[in-house]
Structure formats: C-alpha cells, structure tokens
Amino acid sequence: MRSDAHLCWRGQRNHGTPINVNGSNTPSEPQVIDDSQMHALSMTIGGAAPLPTARTVAHWFGTTLNPDNGVTYGHNMVGADPNACSGSDCDVTVVVDITPVNVTVDRESFNGSDALPATLASPVFATNDYGSVQFATAAGNFPNPPLFIQGPGGLLSQLDMGIQLQLQDATMRSQFNKTGLASSYHLRLMPVVHVTASIDVPSGKGTILQSGRGVHFADINIQWWATRIQSYNDPTHFAVYLTKDTVNFVGTNPLNCCVIGFRGAAEVPSNTNNGAQNGNGNQPVQTYAFASYVSPGFFARPNGGTDWALQDIHPLSHEISEWADDPFINNSVEGWVTPTGQSSSCSTLLETGDPVTGIGFAIGTNTYLQAPNPNGTQSADEFYHPEDEVHLPWFMRTAPNTISEPTQTPSTNVGRYTFMGDLNPFPGFRQPATNCP
C-alpha cells in the first residue's frame, strides 16, 4: 500500500482492546465486536497523472471556479464532457472487469462468488426508474442511536422519471442536469466476469469477528490485503475485486475496523503481461477498486434501525461513484468537513461518497441473501441500498447551483448538492461544503 493512502471514517473512534490475530488461538466462536467499534471506512491508494493520450478509461478534463477562495480547480471524470459533447459522443460505455475473490480465514470461507449474482442483478448494472423511491435514510435520533434509520422515500431524480438507467448513469446525469428523454448523456457500465480468485489469509494477517447480529466476517490487515488484489487488466477497463463480508483493519489492531472498500490508480509497470509499457505518451494507467458485499445484519440493525442502508451494494456504489468523479485520485478541492460531524478530519480530495457514507435509499428488488440474521432478527428488506453521492458543486461552493438537477422542491440554491437532494435529511447537504476549521 502506498504511503499516500487516504482514510475516511464514520463515527467516533473507539479501538477497543486489541485481539489476537493468530489463527491457532482463534476461539470456536468469533469475538463479537460491539456496534460502537464498527465504522464503515474507505481508502484511496496511489494515484496517477495521466497524459491526455494515456491508455486508460474514457475520461474528460474540466475546470471549475470556487468562488469561496477564488481558485480554479481542474478535474478528471469518467465518461464524456457534459459541457462539450453532442449526440452519440455523449454516450460512453466502460467495461467493468469483475473478479470475485473467495477468502479463507481460519478455515472459514467468505466467498465473493456467492455475492456475484446479487451484484450483477443490482442497480449497479441492472436498470431502474430513479424518478421516485419508497424508502430513504432518515436522521432518526441523530447524533445518538438510533440514527441513519429507514425513513419514507419520495421523488428522487424527478427529471428522469420513467427512464430506465443504471445507478451511476442516473447519478452523473443528475450531477450535470443532463436529464430527461431528450438527453443523450450516459455513462454505462458493462460487467465482464473473470475467473474467481482464491486467497488463503495466513495466520497473523487476519481474523474472524462477529457482528451484534451474529454475522461472521473476515477482518484482514489492509497493508497485506492491498498487495494481494492488485493486478493489471486492460487499462481501458475498470477492474473491480468483489468479496463478501470481508473488510480490512488498519495497523495492528483488528478492532480498527472496518474498511469496506478502496480504490486505486497506477501506471502499469513494464513487468506485466500487457507487454512493453514505454508508450510514447500512451502509457497505460489502471484504475481499480475493492468492495465487499455486506450481509444485511453486518452493520444494519433490525427492522430499519441504525445504519439501515449500510448493506448489500452500499460499499460498491461508494467506490464506483468516487471512481467516476475522480478516476486517478488527483482531483483536489478546497478542504471540507462532513456535515454530519461523523469525522473531524479535513479532506482536500473530491470524494463523493465519504461525506454521505451510511446515507442511502431503497431501489430495485433484491431476491438474494435476504434470510434473517444469524441471531434471528431481520435486517434484510428485499431492496438494494445504494449510497447517496455528493455532486461537484458542493465541493466547489457553487451557489446558486445551476449545474446540477434542480431539487425536488424549489430552493434558494436551485440545484441539488447530492443525488438524493431533498431526501438527504441533513441541512449541510442543501448548501455548499463547510470549510475546515
């Protein structure tokens, strides 16, 4: 893992008492980790600054003036330039190379292949009408539990009502208000499944923990894990490594948990099966992500309780959205803090998912992995739960926001600052980002 990795977390840090990661001392029933110690984390690894002629995913470069500090920021994004494309050139498809990863820790298996059917049928790749949704995250008793609970839905992307779209396509169209039947703007994802990889985690590099609802999960040292899943495919594709109930811990304490996904970008080295890499400006740059499909009772409390939306494809939707808005991890912005106060850290990266981790909505029909939790409670609700995503104008302090899709009800700032718009329950997402202290 590169030393320039970036980490963002939810909640107050409570690392707890370190536990033994030596497989020979693992008890017959894994240690239960308290909900107060479980934090949905994300990371970025590496980064690249490709030339316009580089061999990599289809992308465009634009600039936006931040009126707060007077700085004009540049940004690479996946797809076609919404401000310059026309006709069929606005419709871009990116191949997603999916490698399921089956993980074994202390003789217990956590198979990404088991989550593959659910993922392929999910809104990430299947199409849905995003005009309205039945449920969305409500604040609950925030900042105290229960919080981030299931609440009523309503209009979502009202200008795309009746149009069948993939999740990221709908998000990008909303971000730049390229909505409606007349819009030819699309960012489509085409999944290609590769041979399942198997990783046997050695003693000392991982352990098994158990959530308060009885869900077992693999908790693996991220420094070790990050070096095991990187490989180099066609650099014009986006590589995704899919696991199930497999997360990472940072440092030496497994209770410093849980990294549910990360993404990276790097120039492809010469010692790969892609041939000579001295491209005279066509140097290949690989973009990739790891994401875990999480069982309903991993984070989500029963019956629409705390962290209701933190299940199934929530981590994957997070990583894909951040990849689409910052594929090479080199889009910098004025420093911002999370409006919900979930993290005291200041970020200067265009991270569209980090501010809204745990906030989401219900869409589609999920017929996979919907059984009761191991302790007999029920967190699954037969929906998928994508994450809300923050739009570029929020980071750029653009007000009024005339770039994105209008909010569901008329507002002073005109356009929405997140995909969910008015459905996001926190006022800090109905105005530009808050500066770092």
N, C-alpha and C positions, 0 to 999 in steps of 0.2 A: 504494500500500500504506500502511495506517495506521502511524503511528509506534508504536502499541501492539502491534505484532505480537510473537508469542511463538515462539521457536525451540527445538526439542529435537533432539538428535543422538545417534547411537551412535558409540562408539569414541573414540580419542584424535585430536585434531585435528592434521592434517598437511597444510597447504595446498599444499605443493609450490611449484614455480616458476610464476609467472603465465604464461599463454599468451595469444597474440593472439586476439581475438575478431573481428577484421576479416575479413570473408568473402573479400576479394580476396587475402589471404595464406594462405588455408586450403590445407594440403598435399593431394595427391591421395588419400592415405590418412590418416584422422584420427589424432591423437595418442592413444596408449594411456595410459590413466590407471591407475596402479598400484592394486591392490586396497586397499592401506593408506590410500589417499587417498579411497576411496569410502565414504560414510557415508549411511545411509538417514535422511533428515531429514524433519521435519514442521513445519508452522507453523499458527498461527491468525491471522486478520486481522479487525480491527474487533471488533464485539460490540454487543449491544443489551440493553436492559432493558424488554421489552415489558410493557404492562399486561395484566391477565387477559383483557381484551376485545379485544386486538390481533388483526388478521387475520394468522395465521401457521400453522405446522404444529401439529397437535394435540399438546398437552403438558399436563403437570401439575406442580404445585409441592409439594414436601415439605421436611421438616426432619429433621436427624439430629444427635444429640448426640455430640460427640467426647469420650470420657472422658479422653483424654490431656491436653487443655488446657481442658476444661470449656466449650468454645464450641459453641453450636448453629448448624450451618450450614444454609442454605437451598439448594435445588437444583431447577432446572427440568429435566425429562426428557421425551422424546418418548413419546407413547402415552397410556395410561390409568394412573391411580394404582393400583398393585397393592394398596395398603392400604385402598382405599375403593371400588373399582369392583365391580360384580356383573353376572353374566350377560353379555349381548351387549355391554354398555358396556365390558367389558374387552378386547374385540377391536377393535383400531384398525388401519386401513389408511392409509398415507401414499403418495401418488403421488410417484414419483421421475422428474423431467424430465431425461432423459439427452440431452446434446448432445455427439456425437462431435466432436472437434477434430482436423483434419488440419493438421499443421505442416510447413512447409518451411524448412530452414536450409541455406544454401549449395547450393541446388538438389537437396538430398536430402530425401525426404519421410518423415515419421513420422506414420502415419495412425491416428487413434483409431477410424476406421470399420473398420479391419482387426481391431481388438480387440473390436468390438461383439458379434459372435456369441458369442465366448468368454465375454464378460461376462454376457450375457443367460442363457447356459446354466450359469453358475457358481452356487455356493451362495448368493451374494448374493440371487439372485432365484429360482432353482430350489430345490426342497425335497429334503432328505436326512434320513436317520436319524442323529442325533448320539449314539446310545447308545454306540457304540464307533468307534474309528478304527484304521487299520492302521499308521500311522506318526505320529510326533510329534517335535518338536525334542529333541535330547539335548545336553548341555553340551559333549561332546567333550573337548578338551584345554584348556578354558576356564581362564584368560583368554588362552591362546595358541592359535594355529591348530593343527589345525582345531578350530573351535568353532561352536556352533549348527548341529550336523550332524543328519542324518536318524537318528532312533532308533526303537525299537519303540513302537507305539501301545498301545491297551488301552481300558478303559472311559473314556468322556468324560462325557457328560451321562446318567448311568445311569438317572435317574428319568424321562427322556423316551425311553427305549429303545422302538423300534418306532413312533415318531410321526414323520411327515414334516413338517419345519419348514424355513423359511428360516434363514440364518445368524444374522441379527440377532434374529429371533424366538427362536431357541434360546438366544442369549446373554442376552436380557432375562429370559426365563423362569428361567434358571439363577440370574441375579443376585438375583432376589427369590423363588426357590424356588416359582415358580408352575408346577410341572412335573406331568407325569402326564396320563393320559387324562381325568381329571375336571376339569382346569384349563381355563378358558375364556379365559385371559390370552394375548393375542397382540399382537405388533407386526409387521404385514405391510407389505411394500414392493411397490408396483405400478409397474413400469417403463413409461414412455411415451417413445418415441424421437423426438427432434426433428431438424430438418434439420441436416446436418453443417455445421460452421463451418470455414473455412479461414483460417489465419494464416501469412503470409509474414514470417519474422523478418528484420528489416533488419540490415545489417552493423553490427557493434558491439554488438548486443543478444544474440547467441547464437553458439554454435559447435557443432561435432560432435566428440564424443570416442568412444573405443573401449575397451570393457572387455577384461580379460585373456583373455576367451574369444572375442574378435572381434566382439562385439555393438556396433554403432554406435548412438549415442543423441544426441538433441538436448539441449543444455545451455544454458538461456536465463536471462538476468538476471531475477530474481524481481520486482524493482520494476517493470520494464516489463511482464512477463507478467501480474502480478496485475491490472493495469488493463485488460488486453485480454479477459479471460474473464468479467468481471462483467457480468451483465445481469439484468433483473428479469422474472421469470415470475409465475405465480400464487403468491402468498406462502404459501398453504396447502400448496404442494408443496415438495419438497426438490430443488434444482437440482444436477445433477452434470455436470461437464465432464470428459469421458473422452479421454485421449490414450494413445499407445503409445510407450514408450521415449522419453519427453520429461520431463525434470526441470529443476530450477531451481538456479542458484547465487546465493549471497548476496554482495552487494558487487560488486567489480570483477574478482575472480579466479574464472574458471570452475572451477578446481580446488577451490573452496569448495563442494563438491558432495556430496550430491545431494538436493534437496527433491523427494520422490516424490509429495507431495500436501499440500494445505492445505484448511482450511475457514474459512468466514466467516459473519458475520451482520450485517445492517444494516437500519435503517429505509429503506423505499423512498422515494426523493426524489420531488418533485412533477413533475419533468421527465421522466416516463416514459410509456409507452403504457398504463399501468394507470389513467390518469385522475387526478382530484384526490385528493390524499393527506391532506387535513385531515379525519381520520376521527372526531373527537369521541370518542376512546378506541379507535377501530377502526383505528388507524394500521397499515398493512401492514409486516411485518418479514420480510425474505427470508433464508432460510438456504441455504447453498450449499457445494459442495466441488469441488476439482480433484483428480483422482487419475490416475496413469499406470499402465496395464497394463504390467508389465515382463516382457520376454522371459526365459526360464529362465536363460540364461547372462549376464544383465546383472550380477546380484550372485551368484547361486548357483553355487558351484564344482561341478565334475562329480561324478557318482556319489554324490550325497547328502552332499557335503562342506560346507565352511563356508558359512553363510547359505543352507542348503538350502531353507528355507521362504520366502525373500525372492524370490518370483516370482509371476507372473500377478496375482491379485486381492489380494495381500497389502496393497498401499497402499490400495485402495478399501475393504477390510474395516476397516482402521485408521480411515479418515475417517468411515465410516458409524457405527462404534461410538462414536467420540467425539462425533459429532453427536447420536446418540440419548441420551447421558448428559449432554450439555452443549450444547444446540442454539444457545444465544445467547451462548456464550463468557462467561458471567458467574457460573459456579459455582466459587466459591473454596473451598479446603480448607487445612488445616494443611500447611505446607511439607514436601515429601518428596524423597527422592533415589532413583535407580534402584538396586534391589538388586544388579544385576549389575555396578555400577560403570562402566557404559558412558558415563555423563555425570556430570561433577562439579557440574552446575548444580542449583540448588534451585528446584522449581516449587511454586506455590500454586494451580494450576489442576487441575480434575478432568479429567485427560487419561488416558482409559482405555487408550489404545494406546501412548503414549510409553514407559512402563516396560518394555513387552514387545515392542518392535519387533524383528523378526527371529525371534521365537519363534512357532511355529505348528504346524499339523497338516495331514495329508493327508485329503481327503474328496472324494467325487464322482468323476466320470470326465471328464477334460479331453482332448477329441479335437482341440483347436485349438492351432496354433502350437507343436507338440511336436517339431519337427525337431531334429537335432543342432545344437550351437552352430556358429557360422561357422568355428571352428578345428578342427572335427571331434570335439570332446568332447561328452558328453551330460549335460546338467543336467535336462532335462525328464523327468518320470516318469509322465505321463498322469494326474496328480491335480491338484486345485486346492489352494492352500496359504493358507487364511485365517490371520490373526494371532490369537494368544491375546488376551484382553481382560481388564483388571483390573476387579473389581467394586467398587461403592461402599464396602462395609465395610472394604476395605483402606485407603482414603484416610481413613476415619473412625475408624481404630484400634479397630474394634469387635471385642472378644474376650471370650467366645467369639462367633463369628459365627453367630447364629441367624436371619439374614436370607436368606442365600444357600443354594443347593442343597448338601447335605452332600458332603464329599469322598468319593472313590471307596472309600477305606478309612477306618475310624473314626479320628478325630483329636481332639486336645485342644480345638482351636478349632471343631470341629463342621463348620462350613460352609467352603466354598472361597472363596479370595480372588481367583482368576481363573477364567475359564471352563474352562480346561484342568484346573484342580485339581491332582491328584497327577501329571498328565502334564507339568506345568511342572517342569523339572529343577532349579530354583533355590530353595533354602530360604527366601529372602527373600520369596517369594510364598506361603508357607504360614503366614505370620504378618502382622500389620498392618504398614503402611508404616514405614520408618525415617525419623526426623526429620532435618531438615537440620542439618549441623554448626554 
